Amino acid sequence: MEDEFPRRYGILGVPVGNIEVTDPELQVVITDDEIGRPVLTLHHYGKGKCYFLNTWAYPGASDMDEGPGSIMDSAGMIGCIYRTIANQNRGYVYITDDEKAPGEACKYIAFSYFPDAGKICLLNIDFEQEKTFWLHQFALREKITLGPGEFRMIPTVKL
């Protein structure tokens, strides 16, 4: 996971299933603080990965980070999970703040890649401040600044 581990998310406010881990290859990534039951597991299958989120609640119910060691403005456990999976499975086109990971500026950039049209659409949804970020496409990267509310459509570069 992207956050530094081990770290605690506190006692989860969602019901967690009582599962028995019998596969020695299964990696327990996150456990519940109260009982120690697996909340997120990871299993590798060939070149693929399979995550299992062990809760009876919808994923958004796990967005709180209120336990010991919590982080201000955190997206919580589910935000960490989604961010990690997205960073590990990037497509041909993605954005970052520092050439490595999405950060504060990327929170304000809506982007879409249209492979059939060979276009990338970028929109700064902050109507008060410009945003500078890195656009990665097909192993190339370019620093882009969008003004407040600016929309830009650019052609893709395929190697």
C-alpha positions, 0 to 999 in steps of 0.5 A: 500500500502507498501509506507507510505501514504498519499504521492503524486505521482504528476500530472499523465502524463496518462489519467485518466477516469472520474469514479463515485464512488457509492459503499460505500464499494469501497476504493479509494487508490490513486488519481490524484493530479491535479483533485482528480480523483480515480486512484486506487480503491480496493474492497473486495469480500468475502476473495478476493480483486479486484483492478481497475487501472483507466488509459487509458495508459499501466501500465508502463506509471505510473512508474515515481515519479517526484512530490512533495515528490518523492523518489529517485530511486522510481519505481513510483506508478505502482511499489508500486502497483505491489510490494504491491499486490505481497507482499499481495499474496505471494505463497509458495516460495518467497525471502526477504532481511530481512525476511519480504520484498524484498529489494536491494539484491532481485533485483539481484536474479532470482528464480523459483519454480517448484512444480511438480519437487519439485525444486527451482532454484536460480540465482544471476544475479550480476556477480560481487558481492555475494548476501545474502537473505532469502528463504521462503518456506512452512513457513520455511526460510533459509538464502542463499548466492549466489556468483557472477553469481551462479546458485543453484537448491535445493529441496523444503521442504513441511510441 
